Amino acid sequence: MKRAVVLFSLCCLAMVVCVRGVAAQTETNPDTDRLVARELIRIALIDLRQQAEPGASDYELASAMLGVARGLTPNDAELIRRQIESERAAGNERAVMLLTLDLVRLDPGDSVAQLRLLSWNASQKQTVGDRLAVYDLYLGPKGEEAIKDPAVRSRLALDAALLHREEGNEAEFIRLLSLATSLDSSNKEAASLALAFYQERRDDPVAILELAINLLMSDPIDPNLHFGVAAELAKNGAFDQAQRFHDNARRLIASDGVTYDEGIETESIILRWHTSGPGPVVSEFERQLLVQREAARLRVEQLLKTGQTTEGVKGPDEIRLPISSERLRVLAALAVGDEVVVERSLKDLAASVIPELEGLVARTKTPAAQESPELMNQLVNRAAAISSELVVARLVTGRETQAVVDELPKLRTLFQSASKTQLEVIDALLVLRQGRVEEAIELFRPLSEVSTLGSVGFGLSLELAGRNEEAEEAYKKTALFSPISPMGVFARSKFEKLAGQSLVYSANTKAMRRVADDVPRWMDTLTTDPNRFMSLTASLEATVIDPYVEPVVMLNVRNTSPIALAVGSDRPINSRLMVSPSMDVESFPVDWALTPEVVDLQNRIRLVPGESLSMRVWPDPGFSGWLADLKSGHRVRNRWNLIQGFVIGRQSLYRAGPMCLSVETPQLTRRPDPRVRASIEDLIRELEIYEEQRLIQTLLSVRSVLVDPDRPGGHPAAKDIARVASTIAGRYPTLSRTTKLAVIAIVPHAVLCPGMEQLDERLLTETDSTLLTAAIFTRVRNAESPVLARAEASDDAQLAAAARILRARLEAEGATGFAMTKSPGSHRPKAPEHPDSVELE
């Protein structure tokens, strides 16, 4: 308690908490209050999800209804979180903070809400000096006593550091940034800023690598961070460790469904060349082609044997490497002096480039390309790129020079529009291959300063002139400048062949390799399977429940890694989960009618090793749960699949996101409500005489009787529906406010159940502003309804705002909302129609 008092005194919030809702009533039962609040939440969610593109006003309306529900259950932290989401979407930042203040009081362990509140409080100060004074309080001894979570203090320290940087106080910026990174290793923003700051001011590759690894530790499943570490290692010649982190990144990208990326695959092959030499690269390409071509041959042979067409099926001669890989195959074969592979590779490259080039040229002549400069530019650039691959391969290898001479005039305009420098290098290579070596050297000398290909051409020219030492320097310059490029790795091989020694990339290579080698191997295993760093479990609080009882899924996510991991929608432990339902009513599946829900577990900023985050999840707050209640006359069975970081997969089905998990709950059985089978006479009598808590339960049964066309015993007659409406309308004025809310939220309106018009009219005569807010939300379907004008004129700001929003919505074409919701109909499949069947009289 003392800690909470200190925390709130730190906030110094000069505000009055004023959340609308029904005042707590001592005469009601907490379970009943929760039941009615649940119905109000459900109505708000169903209404919101009927809007094709919900806007700020729709969220404001939903928040108003959630506020009414909060009046019944003011200590429901999850309800407050729902209302915060609505207010944030509505753009009401002050309301968000008022609700956050309540949330922190109810759940002091919610570090996300605590950080939001503390940051907002500092931001309200008028001057930078005042804001820094607040941060000094947060980060001082009193703040440390009150704010126990280092993750919160880490982010507050980062905010303070950024303010000091704006003020030009670099010393305080550095101190607070260091504090932020030391308090929480999972603070990705702080680690990223530390790396960027150091890179701008120091040229210390080892220290930069250490900071890059610290950044990687803050989010070990971000492939870009693995690529970043690999790049730092590669720049300094630690290619074996660079390949390790590059492979990690490739695995992470593959988990996102990216199985091939031209640039990434090229880098991977280059790193293997660096670590194993060009020979194994050539062998790998040859083995890959042999296997794929043999498989193609067998496939064609099998089709021919069985008399099937081979149209559209690639034969062995049509199996080739991607153009980017073919370039590496040519260069690697040239580096090892394998003339046979060089010839085969050039032939395959031409077979790939020429048809694609012809197709691109044809597309440039289409009306679509002629009318779109952007498309034309894309086509020209692609054509220039692939043409350059073939021309350069021929000229670098010194083969098929005459073919280049014959084709270059046609391609000159293409190259000129794409890259003037590239054309100059190609012209210089052509001069070299025509035997004018000294002239080529002079042409390449300036080009070697602006182009890696020009620098390699310079080396080739010097080598042919017998000036090997100068050639070595040219190759060395290229290899050091661009180590992860085809020409860079080719230049390395040329240098080492001429010099007879390994190329030294950096004096820091050994030190950087040691730093990388100290990164534990479990870091690599984290990239292979999300089960390596977290667990996700889901169980049911009860597997059999009575009708109208809220189902509860006990959800738990645990950090099983050796380091602290951040929690959030874009963090290693993804906090967003889709709750995908399945439901059987009787023995009939009704999945076609169900809608998924989304829950967010982010009430913690991070989880330390072994720490877990548990939550009681209401899995069906929207339409799915409403449907189960409407079908309460039958036995209903449910399961829920919880999908972490959900993304759309094949056939528009949702699947777990990259490095995320999914889990299915056991089956839940809802017992049928026996009162749904009762006679209308009995139910009307109960509506007349029952005391209020039993009356609310009866209203739930009556709703199912009135709305479910499959009700055991048949659907009630129109006169009986009118009697139900009349009975409830007659008793309504004598009810307590909570029970009146139950009537508004539970009893179907006239669209759901034609015949309920009398009750709708009675509810819309309400004078209590809170009750009228709920009534117009659930009953008004016409923008010209007099009750809207009355509500808009109210002194109650929330009622007036709700009425204005409803009017604007109803004036729009094709308006939707809970008040227009129709019965979901039968859950039973239609009887099959036989063409020979006849109707019997």
C-alpha positions in Angstrom: 0.0 0.0 0.0 2.9 2.4 0.9 4.4 1.7 -2.5 1.2 2.6 -4.3 0.8 5.8 -2.2 4.3 6.9 -3.1 3.7 6.1 -6.8 0.6 8.2 -7.0 2.2 11.0 -5.1 5.0 10.9 -7.7 2.4 11.2 -10.5 1.0 14.5 -9.0 -2.0 14.3 -11.2 -4.1 17.3 -10.9 -7.2 15.7 -12.3 -10.6 14.4 -11.1 -11.5 10.9 -12.1 -14.9 11.1 -13.7 -15.9 7.9 -15.5 -19.5 7.6 -16.4 -21.6 4.7 -15.4 -24.3 3.4 -13.1 -23.5 3.9 -9.5 -22.8 0.8 -7.4 -26.0 -0.4 -5.8 -25.9 -2.3 -2.6 -29.1 -4.2 -3.2 -27.7 -6.1 -6.2 -25.7 -9.2 -6.3 -22.1 -8.9 -7.6 -22.7 -11.9 -9.9 -25.8 -10.3 -11.3 -23.9 -7.0 -11.8 -21.2 -8.9 -13.7 -23.8 -10.7 -15.8 -25.5 -7.4 -16.8 -22.2 -5.7 -17.4 -21.2 -8.6 -19.6 -24.3 -8.2 -21.7 -23.6 -4.5 -22.2 -20.0 -5.2 -23.2 -21.2 -7.7 -25.7 -23.7 -5.3 -27.3 -21.0 -2.7 -27.6 -18.6 -5.1 -29.3 -21.2 -6.5 -31.7 -22.2 -3.0 -32.7 -18.6 -1.9 -33.3 -17.8 -4.9 -35.4 -20.8 -4.4 -37.6 -19.1 -1.1 -38.8 -17.2 -1.8 -42.0 -14.5 0.7 -41.2 -15.0 1.9 -37.6 -14.2 5.6 -37.1 -13.5 7.6 -34.0 -17.2 8.3 -33.4 -17.9 4.5 -33.5 -15.3 3.9 -30.8 -16.6 6.8 -28.8 -20.0 5.2 -28.8 -18.6 1.9 -27.8 -16.7 3.5 -25.0 -19.9 5.1 -23.7 -21.5 1.7 -23.5 -18.4 0.2 -21.8 -18.6 3.1 -19.4 -22.2 2.1 -18.5 -21.0 -1.4 -17.9 -18.2 -0.1 -15.7 -20.7 1.5 -13.4 -21.8 -2.0 -12.5 -18.3 -3.5 -12.2 -16.0 -0.6 -11.4 -13.2 -2.9 -10.3 -13.0 -5.0 -13.5 -9.5 -4.3 -14.8 -10.1 -6.0 -18.1 -13.1 -3.9 -18.8 -11.0 -0.8 -18.1 -8.5 -2.0 -20.7 -11.3 -2.5 -23.2 -12.4 1.1 -22.6 -8.9 2.4 -22.8 -8.6 0.8 -26.3 -11.9 2.4 -27.4 -10.9 5.9 -26.1 -7.5 5.7 -27.7 -9.1 4.8 -31.0 -11.5 7.7 -30.5 -8.6 10.0 -30.0 -9.5 10.9 -26.4 -6.1 11.0 -24.8 -7.2 12.6 -21.6 -9.9 9.9 -21.1 -7.2 7.3 -21.8 -5.1 8.7 -19.0 -8.0 9.0 -16.5 -8.8 5.3 -17.2 -5.2 4.4 -16.9 -5.0 6.0 -13.5 -7.9 3.7 -12.4 -6.2 0.7 -13.9 -3.0 1.3 -12.1 -4.9 1.5 -8.8 -6.6 -1.8 -9.5 -3.6 -3.5 -10.9 -0.3 -2.0 -9.7 1.6 -4.8 -11.5 0.5 -3.6 -14.9 3.9 -2.1 -15.8 2.6 -1.0 -19.3 -0.1 1.1 -17.7 2.2 2.4 -15.1 4.7 3.6 -17.7 2.0 5.2 -19.7 0.7 7.1 -16.7 4.2 8.3 -15.6 5.3 9.4 -19.0 2.0 11.3 -19.6 2.4 13.0 -16.3 5.9 14.3 -17.2 4.7 15.4 -20.7 2.0 17.6 -19.1 4.7 19.9 -17.6 5.0 23.2 -19.4 8.8 23.4 -19.8 11.6 21.0 -20.5 13.1 21.9 -17.2 9.9 21.0 -15.4 9.7 17.7 -17.3 13.3 16.9 -16.4 12.6 17.6 -12.8 9.8 15.0 -12.9 12.2 12.5 -14.4 14.8 13.2 -11.8 12.1 12.4 -9.2 11.2 9.1 -11.0 14.9 8.1 -11.3 16.0 9.2 -7.8 15.8 7.3 -4.5 12.1 8.0 -3.9 11.3 6.9 -7.5 13.4 3.7 -7.1 11.4 2.9 -3.9 8.1 3.3 -5.6 8.8 2.1 -9.2 10.1 -1.4 -8.5 10.1 -2.6 -12.1 13.5 -1.9 -13.8 11.8 -2.1 -17.2 9.7 0.9 -16.3 12.6 2.9 -15.0 14.7 2.0 -18.1 12.2 3.6 -20.4 11.8 6.6 -18.2 15.6 7.0 -18.3 15.5 6.8 -22.1 12.8 9.5 -22.2 14.9 11.7 -19.9 18.0 11.1 -22.0 16.2 12.2 -25.2 15.1 15.4 -23.5 18.7 16.2 -22.4 19.9 15.6 -26.0 17.3 18.1 -27.2 18.8 20.6 -24.7 22.3 19.8 -25.9 23.5 18.3 -22.6 25.5 15.4 -24.1 27.0 14.3 -20.7 23.5 13.7 -19.1 22.3 12.2 -22.4 25.1 9.6 -22.2 24.6 9.0 -18.5 20.9 8.4 -18.8 21.2 6.3 -21.9 23.7 4.1 -20.2 21.3 3.8 -17.2 18.5 2.8 -19.6 20.5 0.0 -21.2 21.8 -1.3 -17.9 18.4 -1.4 -16.2 16.8 -3.5 -18.9 18.6 -5.4 -21.6 15.3 -5.9 -23.5 14.9 -2.1 -24.0 15.4 -2.2 -27.8 15.0 1.5 -28.4 17.8 2.3 -25.9 20.1 -0.3 -27.3 19.5 0.9 -30.8 20.1 4.5 -29.8 23.3 3.6 -28.0 24.7 1.8 -31.1 23.7 4.7 -33.4 25.3 7.3 -31.1 28.6 5.4 -30.8 28.8 4.7 -34.6 28.5 8.4 -35.3 31.4 9.3 -33.0 33.8 6.5 -32.8 35.6 4.2 -35.3 36.1 1.2 -33.1 34.8 -1.9 -34.9 35.1 -4.1 -31.8 33.0 -1.8 -29.6 30.5 -1.3 -32.4 30.1 -5.1 -32.7 29.6 -5.4 -28.9 26.9 -2.8 -29.1 25.3 -4.5 -32.1 25.2 -7.7 -30.1 23.7 -5.9 -27.1 21.0 -4.7 -29.5 20.5 -8.2 -30.8 20.0 -9.4 -27.2 17.2 -7.0 -26.8 15.3 -8.7 -29.6 16.9 -12.0 -30.6 14.2 -12.9 -33.1 14.5 -9.7 -35.3 16.3 -10.9 -38.5 17.5 -7.4 -39.3 19.5 -7.4 -36.1 21.2 -10.7 -37.0 21.9 -9.3 -40.5 23.4 -6.2 -38.8 25.8 -8.3 -36.7 26.7 -10.4 -39.7 27.5 -7.2 -41.7 29.8 -5.8 -39.0 31.7 -9.2 -38.9 31.9 -9.4 -42.6 33.3 -5.9 -43.0 36.2 -7.0 -40.8 36.8 -10.4 -42.3 35.3 -12.6 -39.7 33.3 -14.4 -42.3 32.7 -17.7 -40.4 30.9 -15.9 -37.6 29.2 -13.6 -40.2 27.8 -16.7 -41.8 26.5 -17.9 -38.5 24.4 -14.8 -37.8 23.4 -14.5 -41.5 22.1 -18.1 -41.3 20.1 -17.2 -38.1 18.5 -14.3 -40.0 17.6 -16.5 -42.9 15.9 -19.0 -40.6 13.9 -16.1 -39.0 12.8 -14.8 -42.4 11.8 -18.3 -43.5 9.5 -18.5 -40.4 7.7 -15.5 -41.9 7.1 -17.5 -45.1 9.9 -16.0 -47.2 11.6 -19.0 -48.7 13.7 -17.2 -51.3 15.0 -13.7 -51.5 17.5 -13.0 -54.3 19.7 -10.6 -52.3 19.8 -12.7 -49.2 20.6 -15.9 -51.1 23.4 -14.1 -52.9 24.9 -12.9 -49.7 24.7 -16.4 -48.2 26.5 -18.0 -51.2 29.2 -15.2 -51.0 29.7 -16.0 -47.3 30.2 -19.7 -48.1 32.7 -18.7 -50.7 34.6 -16.7 -48.2 34.6 -19.5 -45.6 35.2 -22.5 -47.9 36.6 -21.0 -51.1 35.2 -20.9 -54.7 35.6 -24.7 -55.3 32.9 -25.9 -52.9 30.6 -23.2 -54.3 31.1 -24.5 -57.8 30.5 -28.1 -56.6 27.4 -27.1 -54.7 25.9 -25.4 -57.8 26.8 -28.4 -60.0 25.3 -30.9 -57.5 22.1 -28.8 -57.2 21.7 -28.7 -61.0 22.4 -32.4 -61.4 19.8 -33.4 -58.8 17.1 -31.0 -60.2 17.7 -31.9 -63.8 17.6 -35.7 -63.0 14.3 -35.2 -61.2 13.0 -33.3 -64.2 14.1 -36.0 -66.6 12.4 -38.7 -64.5 9.2 -36.7 -64.3 9.1 -36.2 -68.1 9.9 -39.9 -68.6 7.2 -41.0 -66.3 4.6 -38.8 -68.0 5.5 -40.1 -71.4 5.3 -43.7 -70.2 1.8 -43.2 -68.9 0.7 -41.4 -72.0 0.2 -38.0 -70.3 1.0 -34.7 -71.8 4.3 -33.0 -70.9 3.0 -29.5 -71.9 4.0 -27.0 -69.3 6.4 -29.4 -67.6 10.0 -28.3 -67.5 12.5 -30.6 -69.1 16.1 -31.1 -67.9 17.4 -28.5 -70.3 15.0 -25.9 -68.9 16.2 -26.3 -65.3 18.6 -23.5 -64.6 19.8 -21.4 -61.7 18.4 -18.0 -61.0 20.3 -15.3 -62.9 21.8 -13.9 -59.7 23.1 -17.3 -58.8 24.4 -18.0 -62.3 26.6 -14.9 -62.0 28.2 -16.4 -58.9 28.6 -19.8 -60.6 30.5 -18.1 -63.5 32.8 -16.1 -61.3 33.5 -19.1 -58.9 34.3 -21.4 -61.9 36.5 -18.7 -63.3 38.3 -18.3 -59.9 39.1 -22.0 -59.8 39.9 -22.2 -63.5 37.2 -24.7 -64.4 36.8 -24.0 -68.1 34.1 -26.6 -68.6 31.8 -25.1 -65.9 32.5 -21.6 -67.2 31.3 -22.6 -70.6 28.2 -24.3 -69.3 27.4 -21.5 -67.0 27.6 -18.9 -69.8 25.3 -21.0 -71.9 22.8 -21.4 -69.1 23.0 -17.6 -68.4 22.2 -16.7 -72.0 19.3 -19.2 -72.0 17.8 -17.5 -69.0 18.5 -13.9 -69.9 17.6 -13.7 -73.6 13.9 -14.9 -73.3 13.3 -12.7 -70.3 14.9 -9.7 -72.1 12.7 -10.3 -75.1 9.6 -10.4 -72.9 10.6 -7.1 -71.1 11.2 -5.4 -74.4 7.8 -6.5 -75.7 6.2 -5.2 -72.5 7.8 -1.7 -73.0 5.8 -1.5 -76.2 2.4 -2.1 -74.6 -0.1 0.8 -73.9 0.2 0.1 -70.2 4.0 0.8 -70.2 3.7 3.7 -72.6 1.2 5.4 -70.4 3.0 4.8 -67.1 6.5 6.3 -66.7 6.9 4.3 -63.4 6.2 1.0 -65.0 8.4 1.9 -68.0 11.2 2.8 -65.7 10.9 -0.6 -63.8 10.9 -2.5 -67.1 13.9 -0.7 -68.5 15.9 -1.1 -65.2 15.2 -4.8 -65.1 16.1 -5.2 -68.7 19.4 -3.3 -68.2 20.2 -5.4 -65.1 19.8 -8.8 -66.7 21.5 -7.7 -69.9 24.4 -6.4 -67.9 24.7 -9.8 -66.2 25.2 -11.6 -69.5 27.4 -9.0 -71.1 29.6 -8.6 -68.0 29.9 -12.4 -67.6 31.1 -12.8 -71.1 33.6 -9.9 -70.9 35.0 -10.8 -67.5 35.6 -14.4 -68.6 36.9 -13.2 -71.9 34.6 -15.5 -73.8 32.0 -14.8 -76.5 33.4 -11.3 -77.0 32.1 -11.2 -80.6 28.5 -11.8 -79.4 28.9 -8.8 -77.1 30.2 -6.7 -80.1 27.2 -7.8 -82.1 24.6 -7.2 -79.4 25.9 -4.1 -77.7 24.6 -1.5 -80.3 21.1 -2.8 -79.6 21.6 -2.5 -75.9 23.5 0.8 -75.7 20.4 2.9 -75.4 19.1 0.6 -72.7 22.4 0.8 -70.7 22.6 4.6 -71.3 19.2 5.2 -69.7 19.9 2.9 -66.8 23.5 3.6 -65.8 26.1 5.7 -67.7 28.9 4.4 -65.5 27.9 0.8 -66.2 28.1 1.5 -69.9 31.5 3.0 -69.6 32.8 0.0 -67.6 31.4 -2.4 -70.3 33.1 -0.3 -73.0 36.4 -0.5 -71.2 36.0 -4.3 -70.7 35.3 -4.6 -74.5 38.5 -2.7 -75.2 40.4 -5.0 -72.9 39.0 -8.2 -74.6 39.9 -6.7 -78.0 43.5 -6.8 -76.9 44.1 -3.1 -76.3 45.4 -3.6 -72.8 47.2 -0.3 -72.2 44.2 1.7 -73.5 41.9 -0.4 -71.1 44.2 0.4 -68.1 43.8 4.1 -68.7 40.0 3.8 -69.2 39.7 1.7 -66.0 41.9 4.0 -63.8 39.1 6.6 -63.1 36.4 4.0 -63.2 38.1 1.9 -60.5 37.3 4.8 -58.1 33.5 4.7 -58.7 32.6 1.1 -59.6 33.5 -2.3 -58.1 33.3 -3.8 -61.6 35.6 -1.0 -62.8 38.0 -1.8 -60.1 38.0 -5.5 -61.0 38.4 -4.6 -64.6 41.4 -2.5 -63.6 42.9 -5.5 -61.9 42.3 -7.7 -64.9 43.9 -5.2 -67.2 47.0 -4.8 -65.0 47.3 -8.6 -64.7 47.2 -9.1 -68.4 49.9 -6.4 -68.7 52.0 -8.4 -66.4 51.9 -5.7 -63.7 50.9 -8.2 -60.9 51.7 -6.1 -57.9 49.5 -3.3 -59.1 46.8 -5.9 -60.0 47.0 -7.2 -56.5 46.4 -3.7 -55.1 43.4 -3.2 -57.4 41.9 -6.6 -56.3 42.6 -5.9 -52.7 40.9 -2.5 -52.9 37.8 -4.0 -54.3 37.7 -6.9 -51.9 38.1 -4.6 -48.9 35.6 -2.1 -50.2 32.8 -4.5 -51.0 33.3 -7.9 -49.2 29.7 -9.1 -49.6 29.3 -8.6 -53.3 30.0 -11.0 -56.2 32.8 -8.8 -57.5 34.2 -8.3 -54.0 34.6 -12.0 -53.2 35.9 -12.7 -56.8 38.5 -10.0 -56.2 39.6 -11.7 -53.0 40.1 -15.0 -54.8 42.1 -13.2 -57.5 44.3 -11.4 -55.0 45.0 -14.5 -53.0 45.9 -16.4 -56.2 48.3 -13.7 -57.3 49.8 -12.9 -53.9 50.0 -16.4 -52.6 48.6 -15.4 -49.2 45.3 -14.8 -47.5 43.9 -11.3 -47.6 43.9 -9.5 -44.2 40.7 -7.5 -44.0 41.3 -5.8 -40.7 43.5 -5.7 -37.7 40.4 -6.3 -35.6 39.4 -9.6 -37.3 40.6 -11.9 -34.5 39.2 -9.7 -31.7 35.8 -9.5 -33.5 35.7 -13.2 -34.0 36.3 -13.7 -30.3 33.5 -11.3 -29.4 31.1 -13.1 -31.7 32.2 -16.5 -30.5 31.4 -15.5 -27.0 27.7 -15.1 -28.0 26.2 -18.3 -26.6 25.1 -21.0 -29.0 21.6 -20.9 -27.5 21.2 -17.6 -29.3 21.2 -19.6 -32.5 18.7 -22.2 -31.3 16.3 -19.4 -30.4 16.0 -18.7 -34.2 15.0 -22.3 -35.0 11.7 -22.7 -33.0 9.6 -20.4 -30.8 9.3 -23.2 -28.3 13.0 -22.6 -27.5 12.3 -19.3 -25.8 8.7 -19.4 -24.6 5.8 -21.6 -23.8 2.1 -21.0 -24.3 -0.6 -23.0 -22.5 -4.4 -22.6 -22.3 -6.8 -24.4 -20.0 -10.4 -24.0 -19.0 -11.4 -22.9 -15.6 -14.3 -25.3 -15.9 -15.1 -27.7 -18.7 -18.8 -27.9 -18.0 -20.8 -24.7 -17.2 -24.4 -23.7 -16.8 -26.1 -21.6 -19.4 -25.2 -17.9 -19.3 -22.1 -18.5 -17.2 -19.0 -16.8 -18.5 -16.5 -19.3 -19.8 -12.9 -18.6 -18.7 -9.7 -19.6 -20.4 -6.6 -19.6 -18.2 -3.8 -18.4 -20.5 -0.2 -18.5 -19.6 2.9 -17.5 -21.5 6.3 -18.1 -20.0 9.8 -16.9 -20.9 11.9 -20.1 -21.1 15.0 -18.4 -22.5 18.1 -17.4 -20.5 17.6 -13.7 -21.1 14.8 -11.1 -20.4 12.5 -10.8 -23.4 10.2 -7.8 -24.2 6.5 -8.3 -24.4 4.4 -6.6 -27.1 2.8 -6.9 -30.5 6.2 -6.3 -32.2 8.4 -7.9 -29.5 9.9 -11.4 -29.0 7.0 -12.5 -26.9 4.1 -11.4 -29.0 1.3 -10.2 -26.8 -1.6 -10.3 -29.3 -3.5 -13.5 -29.8 -6.5 -14.3 -31.9 -9.1 -16.4 -30.2 -10.6 -18.5 -33.0 -13.8 -20.3 -31.9 -15.4 -23.5 -33.0 -18.9 -24.4 -31.8 -21.4 -27.2 -32.1 -25.1 -26.7 -31.2 -26.6 -30.1 -30.6 -24.5 -32.0 -33.1 -24.4 -29.4 -35.8 -21.2 -27.3 -36.3 -21.9 -23.6 -36.7 -18.4 -22.3 -37.4 -19.7 -20.4 -40.4 -21.5 -18.0 -38.1 -18.6 -17.4 -35.7 -16.2 -14.4 -35.5 -12.8 -14.5 -33.8 -11.8 -12.3 -31.0 -8.4 -10.6 -30.2 -6.8 -10.4 -26.8 -3.7 -8.5 -25.8 -1.6 -9.8 -22.9 0.5 -6.8 -22.7 0.3 -5.7 -19.1 4.0 -6.4 -18.7 6.9 -4.7 -20.5 9.1 -7.7 -20.3 9.5 -11.2 -18.8 12.7 -12.2 -17.1 13.9 -15.8 -17.5 11.4 -18.3 -16.0 8.8 -15.6 -15.4 5.3 -16.1 -16.7 2.3 -13.9 -17.6 -1.1 -15.3 -16.7 -4.5 -14.0 -17.6 -8.1 -15.1 -17.2 -9.5 -14.6 -20.7 -13.1 -14.3 -21.6 -13.0 -16.0 -25.0 -16.3 -15.0 -26.5 -17.3 -11.5 -25.6 -18.7 -10.8 -29.0 -21.1 -12.5 -31.4 -19.9 -16.0 -30.7 -20.9 -15.9 -27.1 -24.1 -14.1 -27.9 -25.0 -16.9 -30.3 -24.3 -19.5 -27.7 -26.6 -17.7 -25.3 -29.4 -17.4 -27.9 -29.1 -21.2 -28.5 -29.2 -21.9 -24.8 -32.2 -24.3 -25.2 -29.6 -26.8 -26.7 -26.4 -28.3 -25.5 -23.5 -26.2 -26.9 -19.9 -27.3 -27.2 -17.0 -24.9 -27.8 -13.3 -25.0 -28.4 -11.0 -22.1 -28.9 -7.7 -22.0 -30.8 -5.5 -19.2 -29.5 -3.1 -18.0 -32.2 -0.2 -15.8 -31.2 0.8 -13.0 -33.6 -1.8 -14.1 -36.0 -1.3 -13.5 -39.8 -3.4 -14.5 -42.8 -2.2 -17.7 -44.3 -3.3 -19.9 -47.2 -7.0 -19.8 -48.2 -7.4 -16.7 -46.0 -7.0 -18.8 -42.8 -5.2 -17.4 -39.8 -2.0 -18.9 -38.6 0.6 -18.1 -35.9 2.9 -15.3 -36.8 6.7 -15.5 -37.3 8.3 -17.2 -34.2 4.9 -17.4 -32.5 2.9 -20.3 -31.0 -0.7 -21.5 -31.0 -2.6 -23.7 -28.6 -6.1 -25.2 -28.4 -8.3 -25.3 -25.3 -10.1 -28.5 -24.2 -13.7 -28.8 -25.1 -16.2 -26.7 -23.1 -19.8 -28.0 -22.7 -22.6 -25.6 -21.9 -25.6 -27.3 -20.3 -29.0 -26.4 -21.9 -31.3 -24.1 -20.1 -34.4 -26.1 -19.1 -36.5 -23.0 -18.7 -36.3 -22.4 -22.5 -38.6 -25.4 -22.9 -41.2 -24.0 -20.5 -44.6 -22.9 -21.7 -45.1 -19.2 -22.5 -47.7 -19.0 -19.8 -45.2 -20.1 -17.2 -42.6 -17.7 -18.4 -45.0 -14.7 -18.5 -46.1 -15.6 -14.9 -42.5 -15.6 -13.8 -41.9 -12.2 -15.5 -44.8 -10.9 -13.4 -43.9 -12.2 -10.0 -40.2 -13.0 -9.7 -38.0 -10.8 -7.5 -35.4 -8.9 -9.5 -32.4 -11.2 -9.4 -34.5 -14.2 -10.5 -36.2 -11.9 -13.1 -32.8 -11.1 -14.8 -32.2 -14.9 -15.1 -35.7 -15.3 -16.6 -35.0 -12.6 -19.1 -32.1 -14.6 -20.5 -34.3 -17.7 -20.9 -37.0 -15.5 -22.5 -34.6 -14.1 -25.0 -33.7 -17.6 -26.3 -37.4 -18.4 -26.5 -38.1 -15.4 -28.5 -35.1 -15.4 -30.9 -34.1 -19.0 -31.5 -36.2 -20.5 -34.3 -35.0 -24.0 -33.3 -36.4 -23.6 -29.8 -37.5 -27.0 -28.4 -41.3 -26.8 -28.4 -41.4 -24.4 -31.4 -41.3 -20.7 -31.8 -44.0 -18.7 -29.8 -47.0 -17.2 -31.6 -47.2 -13.5 -32.4 -49.8 -12.9 -29.7 -47.6 -14.6 -27.1 -44.6 -12.4 -28.1 -46.8 -9.3 -27.7 -47.9 -10.5 -24.2 -44.2 -10.9 -23.2 -43.5 -7.3 -24.4 -46.5 -5.9 -22.6 -45.6 -7.7 -19.3 -42.0 -6.5 -19.3 -43.1 -3.0 -20.3 -45.7 -2.9 -17.5 -43.2 -3.9 -14.9 -40.3 -1.8 -16.1 -41.1 1.4 -14.2 -40.9 -0.3 -10.8 -37.5 -1.9 -11.4 -34.2 -0.9 -10.0 -31.7 0.8 -12.4 -29.6 -2.4 -12.6 -32.6 -4.5 -13.6 -33.7 -1.8 -16.0 -30.3 -2.1 -17.6 -30.7 -5.8 -17.8 -34.0 -5.3 -19.6 -32.4 -3.0 -22.1 -29.4 -5.2 -22.7 -31.0 -8.6 -22.7 -34.5 -8.4 -24.0 -34.5 -8.5 -27.8 -35.6 -5.5 -29.8 -38.2 -5.6 -32.5 -35.8 -6.4 -35.3 -34.4 -9.4 -33.5 -38.0 -10.4 -32.5 -40.9 -8.8 -34.3 -43.7 -8.1 -31.9 -41.5 -6.4 -29.2 -42.4 -2.8 -30.5 -44.3 -2.0 -27.3 -41.3 -2.6 -25.1 -39.0 -0.7 -27.4 -41.3 2.3 -27.2 -41.5 2.1 -23.4 -37.7 2.0 -23.1 -37.2 5.0 -25.2 -39.3 7.1 -22.8 -36.6 6.9 -20.2 -35.5 10.1 -18.5 -32.4 8.7 -16.7 -29.5 9.7 -18.9 -27.5 6.6 -18.4 -30.4 4.3 -19.1 -31.5 6.4 -22.1 -27.9 6.1 -23.5 -28.2 2.4 -23.5 -31.8 2.5 -24.8 -31.1 4.6 -27.8 -28.0 2.5 -28.6 -30.1 -0.7 -28.6 -33.4 0.5 -30.0 -33.2 3.6 -32.3 -33.1 2.8 -36.0 -34.4 6.0 -37.5 -32.5 9.3 -37.7 -35.8 11.2 -37.4 -36.7 9.5 -34.1 -37.9 12.1 -31.6 -35.9 10.5 -28.8 -32.7 11.4 -30.6 -33.7 15.1 -30.6 -34.5 14.9 -26.9 -31.2 13.1 -26.1 -29.2 15.7 -28.1 -30.8 18.5 -26.0 -29.8 16.8 -22.8 -27.5 18.5 -20.3 -25.7 15.2 -20.0 -22.7 15.5 -22.3 -22.3 11.8 -22.9 -25.9 11.2 -23.7 -26.0 14.2 -26.1 -22.8 13.0 -27.8 -24.1 9.5 -28.2 -27.3 10.8 -29.8 -25.4 12.9 -32.2 -23.2 10.0 -33.3 -26.2 7.7 -33.7 -28.0 10.3 -35.8 -25.1 10.8 -38.1 -24.7 7.0 -38.4 -28.4 6.5 -39.2 -28.4 9.2 -41.8 -25.7 7.4 -43.8 -26.7 4.9 -46.4 -26.6 1.3 -45.3 -26.4 2.1 -41.6 -25.6 -0.9 -39.4 -25.5 -1.4 -35.6 -26.8 -3.5 -32.8 -30.3 -2.0 -33.1 -30.5 -3.3 -36.7 -29.2 -6.8 -35.8 -31.4 -9.7 -37.0 -31.8 -13.1 -35.6 -28.9 -15.4 -36.7 -31.5 -18.0 -37.7 -31.4 -21.8 -37.5 -28.2 -23.6 -36.7 -29.5 -26.7 -38.5 -28.4 -27.4 -42.1 -31.0 -27.3 -44.8 -32.6 -30.6 -45.7 -31.2 -32.0 -49.0 -33.4 -31.5 -52.0 -33.9 -34.5 -54.2 -34.9 -33.8 -57.8 -37.6 -36.5 -57.7 -39.1 -35.3 -54.4 -42.7 -34.1 -54.4 -44.6 -32.0 -51.8 -47.1 -34.0 -49.8 -50.4 -32.5 -49.0 
